């Protein structure tokens, strides 16, 4: 199996995800017996599914990465509090770059209230929690001005979804 990673910051510009996936698919076609997309929809609003359909590819099930990690629990948490900002281990590790710098909060701190005014809490979907990551999650929530709820979800959801993807017949 060969993995072709995409830039994680595409999540900040989901309109560019489908084109980035298509470019990788075009480049990889012919070099492999089978291709699959290990990406949830992540805000493409179906554009990623259109790319997959054109190329006969399957992708990870789920609207967001959060669904891949925690499935039904994510939906329950969002229904319980619609204003929930989800964090993954990756996002906790890269919060300064992925959120603070990318959204300009380091240069314009006042934007925080504009961007996050309707959020009521942050939920860290902890795949592999460590004391360092926990401290980072606490700091990230503090930057957003939100209380933090920690849900230890592990890697089993991701592993299960990846196994389904690899074993699919498409």
N, C-alpha and C positions, 0 to 999 in steps of 0.2 A: 504494500500500500504506500502510495506517495501522497503527501499532504501539500497543498498549495495555499499558504496562509494569505489572508487579505489584511490590509491595514485595519487595526482595531478602531481607529478613529473614524472609520466609515460610519460607525453607529451615530456619530454626531451629524452626519449628512446622509441619511438613509436613502435619499433620492439617487445617490451615486452607487449604492450597493449592487443593484442588478447589472449595471454596465460593467462594474469591476468583476463580478462573477462571470459575465459573458466573455470578457476579455481573457480570463484564465481558462475558461472552457474552450474557447477558440484555439488558444495556444496549446492546450493539453490534448485536444482531440487527435486521434490517430496514434498517439503514443501509449495509450492504455486501452485495455479490453473493455473497461467500464469506468464511468465517472459518476460521482454523486456529490451533492452539495451539503456540507455540514454547516448549515446556516439556517436559523429560523427566519421568519419574514422580517423581523427587526425594523418595522416601520416602512417597508417598501410598498405597502398597501397592494400586494399582489403582483408587483412588477417582477419580483424574483421568481414567482410561480410561472409567469409568462416566459421568462428565460428558460426555466427548467422544462416547461412544456415544449418549447421550440426545439430543444436539444434532447428530449426524451430522458430527462434526468429526474431523480428523486432528491428531495431535500429533507433535512430534519423537520419533524413536525413541530409546530408551535408558532405563536405570534411573535414571541420575543425570546431572547436567550434565557430569560427568567423562567419561562415555561419549560425549557429544556432541563434546567436544573431542578425545578421544584414542582412542575406540573400543576395539579389541582390546588396545591397549597397556595400558589401565587394567585390564582383566581379567587380563592377564599379570602386571602389577605386584602386583595384589591376591592372585593365586595364589602368586606368589613370596614375598610377605610379607603374611599376612592382617591384620596389625596396621599397615596403611598409612593415614595421614591425608592426604587429597589437598587440595591448594591450587590454586586457579585465580588468574589475575591479579587478578580482582575481590576474591577472598578475601584475597590478599596485601595489596592496597591498603587494604582495610577491616578488617583483622584485629583491630585494637584495638576497634572498635565491634562487628563481627559475631561475634567469638568471645570476646574478653576481657570486654567489658562485658556482652554478652548472656548469657554463661554465669556472670557474677558473679565471674570470676577476679580482677578489679580490687579487689573488696570482700572476697573470701574466697579468697586464693591457694591455700589448702590443697585446694580443690576440684579443682585441676589434676590431682592424682594420682588422685582418684576418677574424673574424666571420662576421663583419658587413660592410665590404668594399663596397658591392654592394647595400646596402640599402640607400635610399635617404630621407626617412621620417618615422616617427612613427605615427600611427593613434590609438588613444585611442577610442575604442568602448565603450563609457560610458553607463553602465546600470543604475547605481544610483549615478550620480556625486555629490560629496561633495567638499567643498574647500580643505579638507585634501587629498582626492584622486586626485584632480586636481594638487595640489602641488607635490604629489608623481609621477604623470604622467609626469610632467615637469622635475622632477629630473631624472626619468628613461630615457626619451628622451635625456637629457643632458649627461648621462653616455654613451649612445650609440653614442653621437655626431650627433644627428638627430633633425631636426625641428619637432615639435609636431602639429598634427592636431587632433582636438577633434570632434567626432561625437556622439551626444547623441542619443543612439538607444533604451534605456529603456529595459524592460523585455518582451515586447509583443512578440518578435520573439521567445524567449525561451519558453514562456508560450504557444504560438500557436503550436510549435513543440512538446512540451510535451503532450499537449492535443491530437494531432494527434497520438502520440505514444500510449497513454493510450487507445484511442478509436479504434485503429486498430484491425482488426479481427484475426491477427495471433496468 
